[in-house]
Amino acid sequence: MVKCKTVAVIGGGVSGLAAAKAFDERGHKVIGFESSHDFGGVWEPSRSYPGVQTQSPKELYRYTDMAMPDDYPQWPKGPQVHAYLHSYADKHKLGRLFHLNTKVTGMERRADGQAGWTLTLENAGSTRTQDFDFVAVCTGQFSYKNTLTHPGQEEFVAQSGQVMHSSDYTDPEIARGKHVVVLGGSKSSTDIAVNAVQHGAEQVTMVYRKNVWRIPYFIGGINFKRLLYMRAQEMQFNSWGRGPLKKLFAAVTKPLVWANFRGLETMLKMQLGLKKWNMVPDMPIEKEACCSLPLVTPGFFEALKTGKLRTVLGTYQQYVGDSVMLTTGEKLRCDVSVLAVGWKLGVPVLPDEYREKLVAKDGQYRVYRLAVNPDLPDMGFVGFNSSFCTILSAEMIASWLVRFADGQLVNQPSDAAMRSNIEMMLNWRRNERPSAKVYGGLCSAPFHFKHFDELLADMGAGKAKRSNPLAEQFSFPNADAYGEFLASTPQYTAG
Ligand SMILES: Cc1cc2nc3c(=O)[nH]c(=O)nc-3n(C[C@H](O)[C@H](O)[C@H](O)COP(=O)(O)OP(=O)(O)OC[C@H]3O[C@@H](n4cnc5c(N)ncnc54)[C@H](O)[C@@H]3O)c2cc1C
């Protein structure tokens, strides 16, 4: 009989909701903590910039037991995702499990000699502690802003210049009539640059160091979900753990794979006019495909054509008067400087001695199945396996984690097996697939199917593939099908 545990879930975003549901469903006593006033994490409206929408099509950004509403567009807007997450919390009555406005500020191993952790909790100025048998950390990768300051910033701000992190660009009126400079080349920077142009900015300039491949929502008129999310496509990337036969197959098919990706690059160059805009990346697309691969913000190339938006390859050197001086020597007039410089990875609530065990010196995370570390007992991470379909990934790993915590995986890993797998994955990222090092290695894309196959095998799923082999090879991870696969795993209840 599996013993009922008291489980803390830290964070009330996509991952926290998945974790709370998974542990609650197995009969554990779940208590969730969310520092904000509401669920949703990055989709909570006060945290997202105007016009934000998903990169994933709606069929790929959902839990297995709840589709997004029919009247949602193919790429739902931020408030729609937020409403969807609320409906999901309502469907599973997850609200009763969470304490909102409650921040976890610290954790220590329990002093009473029991397994588990003592969390320090802060709410409305008061602090208390509480013991838990297991902790699911679901704090996301977008909770702690990267900060950056440049010489001359104080004087620039004193002269009424504005400097803000991309997540603080929440009101498009900020841009109206202004010279806006956006630092960074990620999706958030193109989203903000386009938004500023569309809201009457005088001039917008995007300054970034390196061209990257950007995927349009439709490639040659076809929704990218039909081209890029398939087992057949995934097999072309150099995944981990390939045996001699798979390596031989990869060597034989290398010219075909090469031709496939050059064809894709040619299509992107032609469709987007990358040469004309000096935006052709140096890196082959197959080497870059990972969670940081951005989609093209609708209106981006149109804004370049109007001249209201320009791009410059370089970075800031310093603020000078009402301008920004770039490393290229160019001086840009600037009223509003938006720093789209991303987020700090990390789990700040972890004591240093455990953080050192979790994160290697080169910033790579040491996690088995992107979820647990043998040196951090009674703890797991939901959301570290982010992907191009993160809601499904979060649900899959939450379902795996509860079984891991309960010793109910069919392939319950030994301590030695976890350590050896972690070393193998680190070696793969460092030597065979450097793009997998992005975000400390916390990304399962583009290997969605392989990752899910491993999780389902661990859980002992009776079914892990669709009956139609063509659908299995040539279509995207289907959330309904994954619901069936999860239902085919051995079921149990803690008591
Ligand atoms: C603009 C944008 C668009 C995106 N689009 C897509 C997409 O199309 N497809 C896709 O797959 N992914 C997308 N992502 C990635 C997205 O982050 C994930 O899909 C998903 O929302 C992550 O959820 P999460 O719960 O893991 O993290 P978060 O949403 O970051 O939630 C973490 C929660 O933890 C809380 N928290 C943090 N620390 C503490 C603490 N100490 N105590 C209590 N609470 C705490 C935070 O307040 C937050 O609510 C997008 C991200 C952004 C920013």
PDBQT file of the ligand as one rigid body, heavy atoms in Angstrom, charges set to zero:
ROOT
HETATM    1  C1  LIG A 501       5.314  35.030 -23.777  1.00  0.00    +0.000 C 
HETATM    2  C2  LIG A 501       5.445  33.552 -23.653  1.00  0.00    +0.000 A 
HETATM    3  C3  LIG A 501       4.871  32.714 -24.597  1.00  0.00    +0.000 A 
HETATM    4  C4  LIG A 501       5.013  31.325 -24.485  1.00  0.00    +0.000 A 
HETATM    5  N1  LIG A 501       4.435  30.535 -25.423  1.00  0.00    +0.000 NA
HETATM    6  C5  LIG A 501       4.578  29.184 -25.322  1.00  0.00    +0.000 A 
HETATM    7  C6  LIG A 501       3.993  28.312 -26.288  1.00  0.00    +0.000 A 
HETATM    8  O1  LIG A 501       3.341  28.731 -27.213  1.00  0.00    +0.000 OA
HETATM    9  N2  LIG A 501       4.200  26.984 -26.160  1.00  0.00    +0.000 N 
HETATM   10  C7  LIG A 501       4.911  26.452 -25.146  1.00  0.00    +0.000 A 
HETATM   11  O2  LIG A 501       5.055  25.235 -25.068  1.00  0.00    +0.000 OA
HETATM   12  N3  LIG A 501       5.458  27.261 -24.193  1.00  0.00    +0.000 NA
HETATM   13  C8  LIG A 501       5.312  28.595 -24.268  1.00  0.00    +0.000 A 
HETATM   14  N4  LIG A 501       5.887  29.414 -23.335  1.00  0.00    +0.000 N 
HETATM   15  C9  LIG A 501       6.662  28.813 -22.243  1.00  0.00    +0.000 C 
HETATM   16  C10 LIG A 501       5.823  28.830 -20.943  1.00  0.00    +0.000 C 
HETATM   17  O3  LIG A 501       6.670  29.304 -19.975  1.00  0.00    +0.000 OA
HETATM   18  C11 LIG A 501       5.317  27.461 -20.610  1.00  0.00    +0.000 C 
HETATM   19  O4  LIG A 501       4.505  26.996 -21.658  1.00  0.00    +0.000 OA
HETATM   20  C12 LIG A 501       4.480  27.393 -19.325  1.00  0.00    +0.000 C 
HETATM   21  O5  LIG A 501       3.532  28.420 -19.241  1.00  0.00    +0.000 OA
HETATM   22  C13 LIG A 501       5.384  27.379 -18.116  1.00  0.00    +0.000 C 
HETATM   23  O6  LIG A 501       4.581  27.137 -16.995  1.00  0.00    +0.000 OA
HETATM   24  P1  LIG A 501       5.221  26.889 -15.579  1.00  0.00    +0.000 P 
HETATM   25  O7  LIG A 501       4.105  26.633 -14.652  1.00  0.00    +0.000 OA
HETATM   26  O8  LIG A 501       6.281  25.867 -15.682  1.00  0.00    +0.000 OA
HETATM   27  O9  LIG A 501       5.967  28.244 -15.227  1.00  0.00    +0.000 OA
HETATM   28  P2  LIG A 501       5.352  29.694 -14.967  1.00  0.00    +0.000 P 
HETATM   29  O10 LIG A 501       4.254  29.980 -15.877  1.00  0.00    +0.000 OA
HETATM   30  O11 LIG A 501       6.520  30.629 -14.950  1.00  0.00    +0.000 OA
HETATM   31  O12 LIG A 501       4.743  29.579 -13.505  1.00  0.00    +0.000 OA
HETATM   32  C14 LIG A 501       5.559  29.498 -12.362  1.00  0.00    +0.000 C 
HETATM   33  C15 LIG A 501       4.754  30.021 -11.199  1.00  0.00    +0.000 C 
HETATM   34  O13 LIG A 501       5.510  29.832 -10.010  1.00  0.00    +0.000 OA
HETATM   35  C16 LIG A 501       5.314  30.953  -9.168  1.00  0.00    +0.000 C 
HETATM   36  N5  LIG A 501       6.456  31.025  -8.258  1.00  0.00    +0.000 N 
HETATM   37  C17 LIG A 501       7.763  31.209  -8.595  1.00  0.00    +0.000 A 
HETATM   38  N6  LIG A 501       8.533  31.197  -7.478  1.00  0.00    +0.000 NA
HETATM   39  C18 LIG A 501       7.682  30.995  -6.432  1.00  0.00    +0.000 A 
HETATM   40  C19 LIG A 501       7.871  30.882  -5.024  1.00  0.00    +0.000 A 
HETATM   41  N7  LIG A 501       9.091  30.954  -4.489  1.00  0.00    +0.000 N 
HETATM   42  N8  LIG A 501       6.776  30.685  -4.226  1.00  0.00    +0.000 NA
HETATM   43  C20 LIG A 501       5.527  30.579  -4.788  1.00  0.00    +0.000 A 
HETATM   44  N9  LIG A 501       5.290  30.686  -6.106  1.00  0.00    +0.000 NA
HETATM   45  C21 LIG A 501       6.359  30.884  -6.925  1.00  0.00    +0.000 A 
HETATM   46  C22 LIG A 501       5.258  32.116 -10.141  1.00  0.00    +0.000 C 
HETATM   47  O14 LIG A 501       4.595  33.224  -9.559  1.00  0.00    +0.000 OA
HETATM   48  C23 LIG A 501       4.462  31.507 -11.291  1.00  0.00    +0.000 C 
HETATM   49  O15 LIG A 501       3.085  31.714 -11.166  1.00  0.00    +0.000 OA
HETATM   50  C24 LIG A 501       5.748  30.788 -23.416  1.00  0.00    +0.000 A 
HETATM   51  C25 LIG A 501       6.326  31.636 -22.473  1.00  0.00    +0.000 A 
HETATM   52  C26 LIG A 501       6.178  32.993 -22.571  1.00  0.00    +0.000 A 
HETATM   53  C27 LIG A 501       6.823  33.887 -21.542  1.00  0.00    +0.000 C 
ENDROOT
TORSDOF 0
